[in-house]
Amino acid sequence: MKQQNKRFIIFSVLMFLLSIALLVFGMTLNQKSGDISSKVATLSNENKLSRLDNRKIYNAANQSINDFFTTFNTFDDQSSYNNRSKLVQTSSAKNVYQDKTLFKVDKYQKVKQVGLQSQFNDMDFIPNYLTKDSIAGTVVVNYSVKLDKKAKRDVQSLYNVEFSVKQNKITKLEQVGTFDISVNSDLLK
């Protein structure tokens, strides 16, 4: 019986020591977890932008995109058509204003031959995502084109665009499509 009591006391002491060790380990683990949580919260707060910051980024991008498309879609002769890539350098990065698919070389002077004129009307920028470094989205551009003495036609083009906050310029631009939205009332007669 004495031996059983001894074993019970030894077992109880061991269990008590094990409990204390687990308690200390749990508290240490909980403290480390709290440190990690606070670091994650700090990083999350650094990446979050206030509504005012979001609005400032959107407005800067919208202004730059508007300036770009005003220049890009407004020309009345061959010279102004050819100079568009030079004129958009303040609102776009080098890879954009040197893009040969956007600024096609008119080696046959077709703009002059057909008397092509274009006039920017307006645009809408619809953002898809925004971070502290960039904003990207879709741009719907409305402009009018005219050939010599013919009536002007309204055209709408869609673009995917990315704007760098640091550079304050369009860094990526890709045309999605163009729609001729003119109405020919003669078809209804």
C-alpha positions as CSV (number, residue, x, y, z in Angstrom):
1,M,0.0,0.0,0.0
2,K,2.9,2.3,0.8
3,Q,4.4,1.6,-2.6
4,Q,1.1,2.4,-4.3
5,N,0.9,5.8,-2.5
6,K,4.5,6.5,-3.5
7,R,3.7,5.7,-7.1
8,F,0.6,7.9,-6.9
9,I,2.5,10.8,-5.5
10,I,5.3,10.5,-8.1
11,F,2.6,10.2,-10.8
12,S,0.8,13.3,-9.5
13,V,4.0,15.3,-9.3
14,L,4.9,14.3,-12.9
15,M,1.5,15.2,-14.1
16,F,1.7,18.6,-12.2
17,L,5.1,19.3,-13.8
18,L,3.8,18.3,-17.2
19,S,0.8,20.6,-16.8
20,I,3.0,23.5,-15.9
21,A,5.3,22.8,-18.9
22,L,2.3,22.7,-21.2
23,L,0.9,25.8,-19.7
24,V,4.2,27.7,-20.2
25,F,4.5,26.3,-23.8
26,G,0.9,27.4,-24.6
27,M,1.5,30.9,-23.2
28,T,4.7,31.2,-25.3
29,L,2.9,30.0,-28.4
30,N,0.0,32.4,-27.8
31,Q,2.5,35.3,-27.4
32,K,4.2,34.4,-30.7
33,S,0.8,34.1,-32.3
34,G,-0.1,37.5,-31.1
35,D,3.2,38.9,-32.4
36,I,2.5,37.4,-35.8
37,S,-1.1,38.7,-35.8
38,S,0.1,42.2,-35.0
39,K,2.7,42.0,-37.8
40,V,0.0,40.8,-40.3
41,A,-2.3,43.6,-39.1
42,T,0.4,46.2,-39.5
43,L,1.2,45.0,-43.1
44,S,-2.5,44.9,-43.9
45,N,-2.9,48.5,-42.7
46,E,0.1,49.6,-44.7
47,N,-1.5,48.2,-47.9
48,K,-5.0,49.5,-47.2
49,L,-5.8,52.8,-48.7
50,S,-8.3,55.3,-47.4
51,R,-11.2,56.4,-49.6
52,L,-9.5,59.7,-50.0
53,D,-6.3,58.0,-51.2
54,N,-8.4,55.8,-53.6
55,R,-10.2,59.0,-55.0
56,K,-6.8,60.7,-55.5
57,I,-5.4,57.8,-57.3
58,Y,-8.5,57.4,-59.5
59,N,-8.6,61.2,-60.3
60,A,-4.9,61.2,-61.3
61,A,-5.4,58.2,-63.5
62,N,-8.6,59.5,-65.0
63,Q,-7.0,62.9,-65.8
64,S,-3.9,61.2,-67.4
65,I,-6.1,58.8,-69.4
66,N,-8.4,61.6,-70.6
67,D,-5.4,63.6,-71.7
68,F,-4.0,60.7,-73.6
69,F,-7.2,59.9,-75.5
70,T,-7.9,63.5,-76.2
71,T,-4.6,63.7,-78.0
72,F,-4.8,60.2,-79.4
73,N,-8.2,60.6,-81.0
74,T,-8.0,64.3,-82.1
75,F,-6.3,65.1,-85.4
76,D,-7.4,67.0,-88.5
77,D,-4.5,66.4,-90.9
78,Q,-1.6,64.1,-91.7
79,S,0.9,66.0,-89.6
80,S,-1.2,66.0,-86.4
81,Y,-1.9,62.3,-86.9
82,N,1.8,61.5,-87.2
83,N,2.7,63.6,-84.2
84,R,0.3,61.9,-81.7
85,S,2.9,59.6,-80.3
86,K,5.1,62.5,-79.4
87,L,2.3,64.5,-77.9
88,V,1.2,61.7,-75.5
89,Q,4.6,61.2,-73.9
90,T,3.7,63.3,-70.9
91,S,0.8,60.9,-70.1
92,S,2.2,57.6,-71.1
93,A,5.2,55.4,-70.6
94,K,7.7,54.7,-73.4
95,N,6.3,51.2,-74.1
96,V,2.9,52.8,-74.8
97,Y,3.9,55.7,-77.0
98,Q,6.3,53.5,-79.0
99,D,3.6,50.8,-79.4
100,K,3.4,50.2,-83.2
101,T,-0.1,48.6,-82.9
102,L,-1.5,51.8,-81.3
103,F,0.5,54.3,-83.4
104,K,0.5,52.7,-86.8
105,V,2.8,54.3,-89.3
106,D,0.8,55.8,-92.2
107,K,3.4,55.3,-94.9
108,Y,0.9,55.8,-97.7
109,Q,-0.5,59.0,-96.2
110,K,-4.0,57.6,-96.1
111,V,-5.1,60.2,-93.6
112,K,-4.3,62.9,-96.1
113,Q,-5.7,61.0,-99.1
114,V,-9.1,60.4,-97.7
115,G,-9.2,63.6,-95.6
116,L,-9.6,61.7,-92.3
117,Q,-10.4,63.8,-89.3
118,S,-11.0,62.6,-85.8
119,Q,-12.4,64.4,-82.8
120,F,-12.4,63.1,-79.2
121,N,-15.8,63.5,-77.5
122,D,-15.5,61.8,-74.0
123,M,-14.4,58.8,-72.2
124,D,-15.3,56.7,-69.1
125,F,-12.7,54.9,-67.0
126,I,-14.1,51.9,-65.1
127,P,-11.5,50.6,-62.6
128,N,-11.1,46.9,-62.0
129,Y,-8.5,47.0,-59.3
130,L,-6.5,49.6,-57.3
131,T,-3.4,49.4,-55.1
132,K,-1.2,52.1,-53.7
133,D,1.1,51.6,-56.8
134,S,-1.3,51.2,-59.7
135,I,-4.8,51.2,-60.9
136,A,-6.2,49.3,-63.9
137,G,-9.4,49.0,-65.7
138,T,-11.4,49.5,-68.9
139,V,-11.7,52.7,-70.8
140,V,-14.7,53.4,-73.1
141,V,-13.7,56.2,-75.6
142,N,-16.2,58.0,-77.7
143,Y,-15.0,60.0,-80.7
144,S,-16.2,61.1,-84.1
145,V,-14.5,60.5,-87.4
146,K,-15.1,62.3,-90.7
147,L,-13.9,61.6,-94.2
148,D,-13.5,64.7,-96.4
149,K,-16.9,66.2,-96.9
150,K,-19.0,63.3,-95.6
151,A,-21.0,63.4,-92.4
152,K,-19.2,62.5,-89.2
153,R,-19.7,59.1,-87.6
154,D,-19.6,58.3,-84.0
155,V,-17.2,55.6,-82.9
156,Q,-16.7,53.9,-79.6
157,S,-13.5,52.0,-78.7
158,L,-12.7,49.9,-75.6
159,Y,-9.2,49.6,-74.1
160,N,-7.7,47.8,-71.2
161,V,-5.4,50.2,-69.3
162,E,-3.0,50.2,-66.4
163,F,-1.8,53.4,-64.7
164,S,1.3,53.7,-62.5
165,V,0.9,56.0,-59.5
166,K,4.7,56.4,-59.1
167,Q,5.3,57.3,-62.7
168,N,1.9,59.2,-63.0
169,K,1.6,57.6,-66.5
170,I,-0.2,55.0,-68.4
171,T,2.1,51.9,-68.4
172,K,-0.1,49.4,-70.3
173,L,-2.7,50.0,-73.0
174,E,-4.4,47.4,-75.2
175,Q,-7.3,48.0,-77.5
176,V,-10.1,45.5,-77.0
177,G,-12.4,46.6,-79.8
178,T,-14.0,49.4,-81.8
179,F,-17.7,49.9,-82.5
180,D,-19.2,52.1,-85.2
181,I,-22.3,53.4,-83.5
182,S,-23.5,55.7,-86.3
183,V,-27.1,55.4,-87.3
184,N,-28.1,55.3,-91.0
185,S,-31.7,56.5,-91.1
186,D,-31.9,55.6,-94.8
187,L,-32.2,52.0,-93.7
188,L,-35.5,52.7,-91.9
189,K,-37.2,54.2,-95.0
